[in-house]
Amino acid sequence: MVDVLFLILIAVIILSITTLFITDSARVALVFLGILYLCSFLLLMQVWPLGLAAVHLLTGLLTVIIINSFCASLTWKPNTPRIALDILMVVFVGVISFAFAPQLTAYFTESSQNLIIGFFLLAIGLLQAGTAQDAFRVLISLLILSLGFQIIYAPLEGSALVTTLISLIQIVLAWIGSGMVARNKEELQ
């Protein structure tokens, strides 16, 4: 049962990440960011109490709502070489994650499945934040990076204080980042 859930979650996460990177609409990107938060909630429910996992889910949905309030009407022109690069990054990071993340279980006290998904999200968020030229994509990538960190960190410590601090960081990042994205788009027009 757990293996089937893992395969479904990894498929949904990969499709969501790919759609996030190839879409040309902020609303579509935010829908798939919400799906990523829902998938991470399902993963965190396995290692955290329901209350802490629910805090994570509510933080994610609040983050999506905050970004939507500032950046709902953003669109951009799709760039074919950039789409190809994004798809190759997802494939590359996926292969690296499946190859090397299970070997990290010697250092972390968590299942290899959570480590694979957490490492995948952490690496793809870091790569996308480093290569993105649009401020909206950088903001989304930083949120994906924090999702990966939280999935990797969750089995190590189930502290309400740490969960609150990470949630606060995500909300402030969404608020300030989306405000900067909206101001940047207004100045360009």
Backbone as a chain_set.jsonl record, in Angstrom:
{"seq": "MVDVLFLILIAVIILSITTLFITDSARVALVFLGILYLCSFLLLMQVWPLGLAAVHLLTGLLTVIIINSFCASLTWKPNTPRIALDILMVVFVGVISFAFAPQLTAYFTESSQNLIIGFFLLAIGLLQAGTAQDAFRVLISLLILSLGFQIIYAPLEGSALVTTLISLIQIVLAWIGSGMVARNKEELQ", "coords": {"N": [[0.816, -1.196, 0.0], [1.923, 1.24, 0.79], [3.917, 1.567, -1.122], [2.418, 1.918, -3.448], [1.112, 4.321, -2.866], [3.383, 5.955, -2.705], [4.316, 5.846, -5.375], [2.16, 7.031, -6.702], [2.203, 9.581, -5.519], [4.777, 10.502, -6.275], [4.481, 10.564, -9.045], [2.436, 12.478, -9.345], [3.745, 14.681, -8.225], [5.944, 15.03, -9.976], [4.585, 15.566, -12.39], [3.255, 17.901, -11.608], [5.39, 19.652, -11.034], [6.589, 19.791, -13.574], [4.488, 20.939, -15.054], [4.272, 23.352, -13.683], [6.618, 24.573, -14.525], [6.379, 24.814, -17.305], [4.113, 26.243, -17.896], [2.275, 29.207, -18.923], [0.859, 30.908, -17.375], [0.056, 32.533, -14.367], [-1.973, 31.739, -12.649], [-2.455, 29.029, -13.275], [0.016, 27.998, -12.553], [-0.078, 28.48, -9.802], [-2.179, 26.829, -9.015], [-1.02, 24.313, -9.386], [1.079, 24.56, -7.608], [-0.36, 24.55, -5.244], [-1.248, 21.895, -5.377], [1.195, 20.614, -5.023], [1.687, 21.332, -2.353], [-0.407, 19.909, -1.166], [0.369, 17.264, -1.73], [2.757, 17.197, -0.262], [1.672, 17.479, 2.259], [0.368, 15.005, 2.528], [2.616, 13.369, 2.626], [3.894, 14.329, 4.938], [2.036, 13.688, 6.868], [2.556, 11.07, 7.421], [4.709, 11.045, 9.146], [4.429, 13.067, 11.02], [2.265, 14.355, 13.635], [-1.273, 14.82, 13.058], [-2.071, 17.476, 13.495], [0.267, 19.11, 13.186], [0.891, 18.534, 10.518], [-1.4, 19.534, 9.327], [-1.092, 22.241, 9.861], [1.03, 22.767, 8.16], [-0.227, 22.298, 5.667], [-2.257, 24.28, 5.695], [-0.649, 26.538, 5.796], [0.583, 26.351, 3.29], [-1.655, 26.644, 1.579], [-2.469, 29.214, 2.32], [-0.228, 30.62, 1.491], [-0.412, 30.257, -1.295], [-2.804, 31.655, -1.729], [-2.051, 34.255, -0.978], [-0.055, 34.848, -2.892], [-1.649, 34.658, -5.165], [-3.349, 36.827, -4.804], [-1.743, 39.003, -5.378], [-0.501, 38.413, -7.843], [-2.27, 37.399, -9.791], [-3.028, 38.003, -12.414], [-0.811, 37.723, -14.003], [0.946, 36.924, -16.917], [3.145, 35.378, -19.256], [5.354, 35.194, -22.043], [5.811, 32.105, -23.538], [8.939, 30.435, -23.775], [10.564, 28.496, -25.981], [13.217, 27.195, -25.937], [13.715, 27.484, -23.2], [11.667, 25.995, -22.031], [12.418, 23.454, -22.883], [14.843, 23.238, -21.491], [13.879, 23.296, -18.852], [12.364, 20.914, -18.737], [14.397, 19.044, -19.192], [15.886, 19.543, -16.877], [14.115, 18.609, -14.893], [14.043, 15.88, -15.542], [16.773, 15.21, -15.241], [17.286, 15.857, -12.506], [15.439, 14.14, -11.36], [16.482, 11.603, -12.048], [18.965, 11.71, -10.719], [18.027, 11.994, -8.087], [16.613, 9.576, -7.649], [18.748, 7.864, -7.878], [20.732, 8.564, -5.956], [19.571, 9.457, -3.522], [18.464, 7.289, -1.924], [20.807, 6.261, -0.805], [21.465, 8.071, 1.094], [20.083, 7.423, 3.331], [21.557, 6.302, 5.309], [22.509, 8.393, 6.759], [20.336, 9.878, 7.533], [17.408, 9.512, 9.52], [15.073, 8.42, 8.197], [12.565, 7.212, 5.898], [13.473, 5.929, 2.688], [11.781, 6.721, 0.707], [10.534, 9.175, 1.453], [12.862, 10.649, 1.548], [13.732, 10.578, -1.12], [11.692, 12.05, -2.444], [11.832, 14.486, -1.019], [14.519, 15.261, -1.504], [14.399, 15.493, -4.281], [12.561, 17.646, -4.606], [13.95, 19.663, -3.216], [16.349, 19.881, -4.727], [15.377, 20.478, -7.328], [14.053, 22.858, -6.849], [16.19, 24.476, -6.038], [17.835, 24.45, -8.356], [16.068, 25.581, -10.253], [15.576, 28.086, -9.099], [18.084, 29.179, -9.353], [18.456, 29.316, -12.11], [16.303, 30.614, -13.242], [14.883, 33.457, -14.873], [12.759, 35.081, -14.535], [11.043, 36.845, -12.027], [8.766, 35.807, -10.764], [8.964, 33.049, -11.207], [11.274, 32.538, -9.751], [10.361, 33.065, -7.165], [8.393, 31.019, -6.868], [10.097, 28.84, -7.1], [11.704, 29.103, -4.823], [9.804, 28.555, -2.873], [9.27, 25.889, -3.506], [11.761, 24.815, -2.927], [11.781, 25.199, -0.14], [9.721, 23.451, 0.511], [10.89, 20.974, -0.132], [12.986, 20.967, 1.74], [11.491, 20.882, 4.105], [10.234, 18.394, 3.922], [12.424, 16.685, 4.015], [13.415, 17.36, 6.524], [11.358, 16.798, 8.298], [11.035, 14.079, 9.52], [13.135, 14.145, 11.293], [12.694, 16.003, 13.312], [9.855, 16.841, 15.073], [8.836, 19.334, 15.887], [6.711, 21.853, 17.132], [7.429, 24.52, 17.256], [9.507, 24.816, 15.355], [8.092, 24.133, 13.057], [6.26, 26.23, 13.034], [7.997, 28.409, 12.666], [9.084, 27.831, 10.107], [6.723, 27.919, 8.64], [6.018, 30.596, 9.017], [8.168, 31.828, 7.716], [7.672, 30.978, 5.081], [5.206, 32.255, 4.562], [5.874, 34.986, 4.837], [7.822, 35.152, 2.844], [6.214, 34.63, 0.598], [4.494, 36.842, 0.703], [6.18, 39.177, 0.6], [7.716, 38.537, -1.665], [5.75, 38.211, -3.726], [4.69, 40.765, -3.742], [6.924, 42.188, -4.641], [7.209, 41.031, -7.177], [4.807, 41.855, -8.402], [5.149, 44.657, -8.318], [7.433, 44.884, -9.918], [6.442, 43.99, -12.394], [4.569, 46.011, -12.897], [6.258, 48.217, -13.219], [7.597, 47.51, -15.536], [5.645, 47.744, -17.434]], "CA": [[0.0, 0.0, 0.0], [2.789, 2.413, 0.873], [4.605, 1.72, -2.398], [1.463, 2.467, -4.405], [0.964, 5.73, -2.507], [4.62, 6.631, -3.094], [4.343, 5.985, -6.833], [1.159, 8.032, -7.081], [2.694, 10.896, -5.092], [5.912, 10.931, -7.096], [3.961, 10.895, -10.373], [1.73, 13.762, -9.244], [4.744, 15.726, -7.976], [6.701, 15.271, -11.211], [3.697, 16.245, -13.339], [3.005, 19.257, -11.108], [6.614, 20.442, -11.24], [6.739, 20.026, -15.011], [3.466, 21.901, -15.458], [4.669, 24.64, -13.108], [7.713, 25.177, -15.272], [6.095, 25.066, -18.719], [2.901, 27.036, -18.073], [2.461, 30.631, -19.181], [-0.136, 31.615, -16.58], [0.324, 32.476, -12.929], [-3.045, 30.985, -11.978], [-2.195, 27.594, -13.458], [1.18, 27.683, -11.723], [-0.484, 28.47, -8.398], [-2.975, 25.614, -8.789], [-0.108, 23.183, -9.239], [1.796, 24.752, -6.346], [-1.276, 24.033, -4.228], [-1.2, 20.428, -5.452], [2.449, 20.216, -4.373], [1.484, 21.432, -0.905], [-1.267, 18.797, -0.765], [1.207, 16.054, -1.742], [3.671, 17.238, 0.883], [0.839, 17.212, 3.437], [0.194, 13.552, 2.623], [3.893, 12.802, 3.066], [4.176, 14.724, 6.319], [1.105, 12.991, 7.754], [3.124, 9.772, 7.78], [5.733, 11.176, 10.185], [4.027, 14.072, 11.985], [0.859, 14.312, 14.055], [-2.182, 15.466, 12.109], [-2.088, 18.919, 13.736], [1.429, 19.749, 12.55], [0.741, 18.401, 9.069], [-2.461, 20.458, 8.924], [-0.487, 23.578, 9.861], [1.794, 22.857, 6.915], [-1.176, 22.421, 4.556], [-2.881, 25.603, 5.762], [0.381, 27.506, 5.403], [0.72, 26.279, 1.841], [-2.821, 27.24, 0.934], [-2.393, 30.65, 2.57], [0.824, 31.116, 0.608], [-0.977, 30.312, -2.645], [-3.795, 32.74, -1.746], [-1.323, 35.531, -0.942], [0.556, 35.073, -4.205], [-2.736, 34.875, -6.118], [-3.903, 38.172, -4.643], [-0.843, 39.973, -6.001], [0.022, 38.032, -9.16], [-3.252, 36.561, -10.484], [-3.169, 38.314, -13.834], [0.471, 37.65, -14.697], [1.208, 35.951, -17.978], [4.411, 35.631, -19.91], [5.489, 34.514, -23.327], [6.616, 30.888, -23.381], [10.198, 30.402, -24.501], [10.756, 27.077, -26.29], [14.448, 26.638, -25.355], [13.591, 27.457, -21.742], [10.811, 24.849, -21.709], [13.25, 22.255, -23.051], [15.778, 23.211, -20.365], [13.139, 22.932, -17.637], [12.032, 19.484, -18.794], [15.651, 18.31, -18.984], [16.242, 19.66, -15.456], [13.257, 17.701, -14.127], [14.511, 14.513, -15.804], [18.099, 15.064, -14.644], [17.17, 15.832, -11.045], [14.728, 12.911, -11.018], [17.423, 10.475, -12.13], [19.92, 11.866, -9.618], [17.323, 11.733, -6.823], [16.354, 8.148, -7.508], [20.008, 7.128, -7.788], [21.574, 8.86, -4.8], [18.85, 9.726, -2.272], [18.371, 6.132, -1.013], [22.072, 6.043, -0.112], [21.542, 9.025, 2.2], [19.346, 6.919, 4.496], [22.529, 5.988, 6.358], [22.747, 9.608, 7.53], [19.052, 10.395, 8.004], [16.554, 8.469, 10.086], [13.774, 8.456, 7.545], [12.432, 6.25, 4.814], [14.08, 6.373, 1.436], [10.747, 7.336, -0.126], [10.471, 10.596, 1.814], [14.136, 11.262, 1.19], [13.745, 10.76, -2.576], [10.815, 13.166, -2.803], [12.388, 15.704, -0.444], [15.727, 15.622, -2.236], [13.969, 15.929, -5.608], [11.997, 18.994, -4.504], [15.019, 20.571, -2.815], [17.275, 20.09, -5.842], [14.724, 21.15, -8.455], [13.821, 24.236, -6.425], [17.47, 25.178, -6.063], [18.237, 24.634, -9.758], [15.166, 26.514, -10.917], [15.812, 29.427, -8.545], [19.351, 29.664, -9.88], [18.455, 29.508, -13.559], [15.133, 31.377, -13.691], [15.104, 34.877, -15.113], [11.544, 35.774, -14.141], [10.941, 36.919, -10.562], [7.696, 34.913, -10.316], [9.507, 31.685, -11.177], [12.212, 32.466, -8.627], [9.534, 32.965, -5.961], [7.822, 29.667, -6.822], [11.206, 27.91, -6.874], [12.089, 29.186, -3.412], [8.79, 27.832, -2.105], [9.504, 24.459, -3.753], [12.957, 24.489, -2.155], [11.401, 25.062, 1.271], [8.949, 22.206, 0.619], [11.847, 19.87, -0.086], [13.655, 20.997, 3.042], [10.573, 20.472, 5.163], [10.009, 16.948, 3.813], [13.634, 16.02, 4.508], [13.604, 17.677, 7.936], [10.198, 16.385, 9.107], [11.221, 12.932, 10.414], [14.183, 14.398, 12.272], [12.175, 16.794, 14.427], [8.443, 17.164, 14.95], [8.632, 20.442, 16.815], [5.717, 22.854, 16.739], [8.114, 25.796, 17.094], [10.195, 24.808, 14.064], [7.041, 24.163, 12.038], [5.739, 27.592, 13.02], [9.003, 29.291, 12.056], [9.128, 27.556, 8.667], [5.471, 28.438, 8.087], [6.127, 32.051, 9.011], [9.109, 32.178, 6.648], [6.996, 30.788, 3.797], [4.182, 33.289, 4.383], [6.564, 36.262, 4.607], [8.426, 35.047, 1.514], [5.143, 34.783, -0.387], [3.972, 38.2, 0.747], [7.173, 40.129, 0.096], [8.08, 38.152, -3.025], [4.688, 38.515, -4.688], [4.637, 42.216, -3.848], [8.027, 42.609, -5.509], [6.888, 40.593, -8.537], [3.761, 42.741, -8.918], [5.741, 45.977, -8.544], [8.334, 44.753, -11.056], [5.625, 43.914, -13.611], [3.99, 47.335, -13.126], [7.307, 49.107, -13.711], [7.942, 47.135, -16.902], [4.562, 48.129, -18.354]], "C": [[0.86, 1.262, 0.0], [3.51, 2.642, -0.456], [3.683, 2.305, -3.462], [1.249, 3.956, -4.133], [2.2, 6.53, -2.915], [4.667, 6.85, -4.603], [3.331, 7.023, -7.314], [1.651, 9.433, -6.719], [3.848, 11.383, -5.958], [5.456, 11.286, -8.509], [3.251, 12.248, -10.356], [2.721, 14.903, -9.034], [5.529, 16.044, -9.244], [5.839, 15.988, -12.242], [3.406, 17.681, -12.897], [4.211, 20.164, -11.324], [6.783, 20.777, -12.72], [5.722, 21.051, -15.495], [3.767, 23.287, -14.906], [5.701, 25.343, -13.983], [7.365, 25.495, -16.72], [4.851, 25.919, -18.942], [3.24, 28.503, -18.327], [1.475, 31.488, -18.391], [0.175, 31.451, -15.093], [-0.738, 31.665, -12.199], [-2.837, 29.487, -12.098], [-1.013, 27.174, -12.595], [0.794, 27.602, -10.248], [-1.367, 27.272, -8.066], [-2.046, 24.426, -8.566], [0.818, 23.34, -8.032], [0.935, 24.275, -5.177], [-1.317, 22.515, -4.208], [0.086, 19.906, -4.818], [2.336, 20.296, -2.852], [0.597, 20.303, -0.392], [-0.485, 17.485, -0.735], [2.174, 16.043, -0.563], [2.915, 17.03, 2.191], [0.644, 15.708, 3.619], [1.479, 12.863, 3.065], [4.167, 13.11, 4.535], [3.23, 14.064, 7.31], [1.642, 11.637, 8.2], [4.104, 9.877, 8.946], [5.377, 12.194, 11.268], [2.617, 13.795, 12.488], [-0.005, 15.116, 13.076], [-2.193, 16.989, 12.274], [-0.94, 19.649, 13.067], [1.34, 19.67, 11.03], [-0.34, 19.344, 8.551], [-1.962, 21.901, 8.922], [0.304, 23.789, 8.575], [0.863, 23.052, 5.72], [-1.831, 23.8, 4.548], [-1.894, 26.708, 5.397], [0.554, 27.526, 3.893], [-0.444, 26.916, 1.116], [-2.861, 28.751, 1.144], [-1.329, 31.302, 1.687], [0.308, 31.261, -0.818], [-1.985, 31.455, -2.751], [-3.102, 34.103, -1.756], [-0.705, 35.831, -2.303], [-0.518, 35.354, -5.246], [-3.305, 36.284, -6.004], [-3.027, 39.239, -5.301], [-0.587, 39.68, -7.482], [-0.975, 37.251, -10.013], [-3.272, 36.8, -11.985], [-1.86, 38.227, -14.616], [0.452, 36.572, -15.771], [2.555, 36.318, -18.581], [4.459, 34.81, -21.182], [6.341, 33.271, -23.133], [7.837, 30.913, -24.3], [10.561, 28.935, -24.728], [12.076, 26.518, -25.769], [14.391, 26.551, -23.83], [12.73, 26.278, -21.293], [11.608, 23.557, -21.828], [14.25, 22.124, -21.903], [15.079, 22.779, -19.076], [12.791, 21.449, -17.615], [13.285, 18.641, -18.588], [16.112, 18.396, -17.528], [15.412, 18.716, -14.6], [13.72, 16.26, -14.306], [15.852, 14.271, -15.114], [18.022, 14.959, -13.125], [16.424, 14.585, -10.589], [15.639, 11.702, -11.029], [18.426, 10.53, -10.984], [19.258, 11.535, -8.28], [17.084, 10.249, -6.614], [17.64, 7.348, -7.354], [20.712, 7.337, -6.444], [20.834, 9.069, -3.481], [18.7, 8.494, -1.39], [19.666, 5.851, -0.253], [22.244, 6.997, 1.071], [20.788, 8.547, 3.433], [20.289, 6.496, 5.618], [22.76, 7.192, 7.271], [21.473, 10.204, 8.119], [18.208, 9.242, 8.514], [15.155, 8.554, 9.489], [13.75, 7.46, 6.402], [13.043, 6.819, 3.539], [13.053, 7.045, 0.539], [10.604, 8.823, 0.183], [11.744, 11.318, 1.411], [14.232, 11.509, -0.318], [12.911, 11.974, -2.961], [11.364, 14.485, -2.252], [13.627, 16.186, -1.177], [15.385, 16.12, -3.634], [13.441, 17.359, -5.554], [13.062, 20.02, -4.125], [15.933, 20.897, -3.996], [16.614, 20.832, -6.999], [14.398, 22.597, -8.101], [15.09, 25.063, -6.47], [17.931, 25.445, -7.494], [17.362, 25.659, -10.462], [15.361, 27.933, -10.393], [17.103, 30.026, -9.093], [19.334, 29.967, -11.361], [17.299, 30.351, -14.067], [15.49, 32.847, -13.863], [13.908, 35.715, -14.692], [11.404, 35.729, -12.622], [9.85, 35.997, -10.018], [8.198, 33.478, -10.225], [10.516, 31.511, -10.041], [11.445, 32.32, -7.317], [8.956, 31.56, -5.807], [8.926, 28.65, -6.526], [11.682, 27.937, -5.427], [11.074, 28.477, -2.517], [8.928, 26.321, -2.294], [10.732, 23.991, -2.974], [12.613, 24.313, -0.674], [10.524, 23.834, 1.502], [9.876, 21.005, 0.724], [12.58, 19.809, 1.237], [12.743, 20.476, 4.141], [10.293, 18.973, 5.111], [11.23, 16.182, 4.312], [13.758, 16.188, 6.023], [12.527, 17.074, 8.837], [10.451, 15.171, 9.996], [12.272, 13.17, 11.496], [13.654, 15.12, 13.499], [10.725, 17.149, 14.147], [8.051, 18.298, 15.862], [7.604, 21.434, 16.271], [6.381, 24.209, 16.505], [8.809, 25.878, 15.736], [9.18, 24.863, 12.927], [6.455, 25.565, 11.916], [6.723, 28.548, 12.358], [9.095, 29.079, 10.551], [7.867, 28.083, 7.993], [5.506, 29.957, 7.991], [7.067, 32.526, 7.905], [8.442, 32.04, 5.285], [5.96, 31.878, 3.54], [4.826, 34.645, 4.1], [7.228, 36.268, 3.231], [7.375, 35.239, 0.431], [4.652, 36.222, -0.447], [4.947, 39.202, 0.14], [7.532, 39.818, -1.354], [7.011, 38.487, -4.042], [4.481, 40.021, -4.819], [5.731, 42.757, -4.754], [7.772, 42.215, -6.958], [5.853, 41.523, -9.153], [4.313, 44.135, -9.209], [6.674, 45.954, -9.76], [7.552, 44.714, -12.366], [4.983, 45.255, -13.93], [5.026, 48.295, -13.691], [7.685, 48.784, -15.146], [6.877, 47.566, -17.9], [4.445, 49.588, -18.437]], "O": [[0.562, 2.228, -0.701], [3.694, 3.787, -0.87], [4.123, 3.103, -4.29], [1.209, 4.76, -5.065], [2.083, 7.65, -3.412], [5.023, 7.938, -5.056], [3.615, 7.801, -8.225], [1.531, 10.362, -7.518], [3.889, 12.554, -6.334], [5.992, 12.216, -9.111], [3.447, 13.067, -11.254], [2.553, 15.98, -9.606], [5.754, 17.215, -9.551], [6.306, 16.919, -12.899], [3.32, 18.579, -13.735], [4.066, 21.31, -11.748], [7.085, 21.917, -13.073], [6.067, 21.942, -16.272], [3.541, 24.288, -15.585], [5.657, 26.561, -14.156], [7.997, 26.367, -17.316], [4.563, 26.286, -20.081], [4.327, 28.976, -17.999], [1.281, 32.662, -18.706], [0.513, 30.361, -14.632], [-0.429, 30.975, -11.228], [-3.022, 28.754, -11.126], [-1.04, 26.111, -11.974], [1.293, 26.739, -9.525], [-1.309, 26.753, -6.951], [-2.264, 23.625, -7.657], [1.293, 22.341, -7.491], [1.442, 23.669, -4.233], [-1.411, 21.91, -3.14], [0.073, 18.873, -4.148], [2.835, 19.421, -2.144], [0.824, 19.792, 0.704], [-0.657, 16.682, 0.182], [2.387, 15.004, 0.063], [3.463, 16.462, 3.136], [0.744, 15.197, 4.734], [1.432, 11.877, 3.8], [4.62, 12.243, 5.283], [3.584, 13.894, 8.477], [1.232, 11.115, 9.236], [4.311, 8.898, 9.663], [5.982, 12.176, 12.341], [1.856, 13.077, 11.839], [0.494, 15.985, 12.36], [-2.313, 17.713, 11.286], [-1.144, 20.692, 12.446], [1.676, 20.629, 10.335], [-0.211, 19.893, 7.457], [-2.366, 22.696, 8.073], [0.251, 24.862, 7.974], [1.136, 23.883, 4.853], [-1.945, 24.42, 3.491], [-2.265, 27.696, 4.763], [0.66, 28.593, 3.287], [-0.25, 27.647, 0.145], [-3.248, 29.489, 0.238], [-1.522, 32.414, 1.195], [0.561, 32.272, -1.474], [-2.016, 32.154, -3.764], [-3.531, 35.007, -2.473], [-0.822, 36.948, -2.808], [-0.323, 36.198, -6.12], [-3.702, 36.872, -7.01], [-3.536, 40.273, -5.735], [-0.469, 40.606, -8.284], [-0.553, 36.498, -10.891], [-3.514, 35.867, -12.75], [-1.813, 38.622, -15.781], [-0.005, 35.452, -15.544], [3.034, 37.441, -18.425], [3.7, 33.859, -21.363], [7.46, 33.355, -22.627], [7.764, 31.355, -25.447], [10.836, 28.21, -23.771], [12.064, 25.431, -25.191], [14.964, 25.634, -23.24], [13.03, 25.636, -20.286], [11.492, 22.67, -20.982], [14.477, 21.024, -21.399], [15.623, 21.991, -18.302], [12.914, 20.8, -16.576], [13.241, 17.632, -17.886], [16.667, 17.434, -16.999], [15.939, 18.088, -13.682], [13.784, 15.502, -13.339], [16.042, 13.238, -14.472], [18.629, 14.069, -12.529], [16.742, 14.028, -9.539], [15.581, 10.867, -10.127], [18.706, 9.512, -10.351], [19.86, 10.872, -7.435], [17.324, 9.724, -5.527], [17.628, 6.268, -6.763], [21.23, 6.384, -5.862], [21.422, 8.875, -2.417], [18.802, 8.634, -0.171], [19.63, 5.264, 0.828], [23.073, 6.757, 1.948], [20.845, 9.196, 4.477], [19.858, 6.347, 6.762], [23.161, 7.03, 8.424], [21.529, 10.951, 9.096], [18.286, 8.128, 7.998], [14.174, 8.739, 10.209], [14.785, 6.933, 5.993], [13.113, 8.033, 3.35], [13.419, 7.86, -0.309], [10.557, 9.643, -0.735], [11.702, 12.47, 0.981], [14.756, 12.538, -0.743], [13.369, 12.83, -3.718], [11.357, 15.495, -2.955], [13.773, 17.379, -1.443], [16.005, 17.064, -4.125], [13.831, 18.193, -6.371], [13.071, 21.129, -4.659], [16.252, 22.062, -4.233], [17.225, 21.722, -7.59], [14.461, 23.472, -8.965], [15.069, 26.219, -6.892], [18.371, 26.551, -7.807], [17.868, 26.514, -11.189], [15.315, 28.886, -11.17], [17.202, 31.239, -9.276], [20.117, 30.793, -11.829], [17.314, 30.767, -15.225], [16.286, 33.406, -13.108], [14.029, 36.926, -14.511], [11.623, 34.686, -12.006], [9.994, 35.459, -8.921], [7.889, 32.771, -9.266], [10.592, 30.44, -9.44], [11.837, 31.536, -6.453], [9.026, 30.977, -4.725], [8.704, 27.7, -5.776], [12.026, 26.895, -4.87], [11.448, 27.867, -1.515], [8.726, 25.558, -1.35], [10.736, 22.891, -2.422], [13.099, 23.385, -0.029], [10.575, 23.235, 2.577], [9.677, 20.126, 1.563], [12.776, 18.73, 1.796], [13.175, 19.716, 5.007], [10.132, 18.344, 6.157], [11.089, 15.145, 4.96], [14.161, 15.257, 6.722], [12.77, 16.864, 10.026], [10.096, 15.23, 11.174], [12.291, 12.467, 12.507], [14.119, 14.873, 14.611], [10.41, 17.7, 13.092], [7.029, 18.223, 16.544], [7.636, 21.801, 15.096], [5.939, 24.969, 15.643], [8.71, 26.893, 15.047], [9.391, 25.569, 11.941], [6.184, 26.031, 10.809], [6.32, 29.406, 11.572], [9.177, 30.048, 9.796], [7.935, 28.633, 6.894], [5.071, 30.533, 6.993], [6.786, 33.52, 7.234], [8.626, 32.897, 4.42], [5.848, 32.372, 2.418], [4.371, 35.373, 3.217], [7.196, 37.281, 2.532], [7.62, 35.938, -0.552], [4.421, 36.759, -1.531], [4.576, 39.984, -0.735], [7.641, 40.727, -2.178], [7.324, 38.996, -5.118], [4.132, 40.503, -5.896], [5.497, 43.674, -5.542], [8.084, 42.979, -7.871], [6.001, 41.939, -10.303], [3.98, 44.731, -10.233], [6.698, 46.905, -10.541], [7.958, 45.34, -13.345], [4.857, 45.614, -15.101], [4.702, 49.108, -14.557], [8.056, 49.682, -15.903], [7.17, 47.737, -19.084], [3.589, 50.098, -19.161]]}, "num_chains": 1, "name": "protein.A"}
